[in-house]
Amino acid sequence: MHWVYVIKSRKDGKLYIGSTSAVEQRLQYHNSGKVRSTKSRRPFEIVFKEEHADITSARKRENFLKSGQGRKWLKEVI
């Protein structure tokens, strides 16, 4: 199984959207500072996650959530 996840920075309130096969481990990776794009915005909390059957559908959903319409939808859901 693959997941699309959204994490929110407790520092600045900004969102990060990604996909992975292990959400909790990925969150730890972000919070430990090992992801260059999120290192300065730690700590994070998971605000949304969605399970997908395969990596292809997870990546498509991730790309949608990164679009204007997807971000608008996220603001309504979160």
Secondary structure, 3 states (H helix, E strand, C coil): CEEEEEEEECCCCCEEEEEECCHHHHHHHHHCCCCCCCHHHCCEEEEEEEEECCHHHHHHHHHHHCCHHHHHHHHHHC
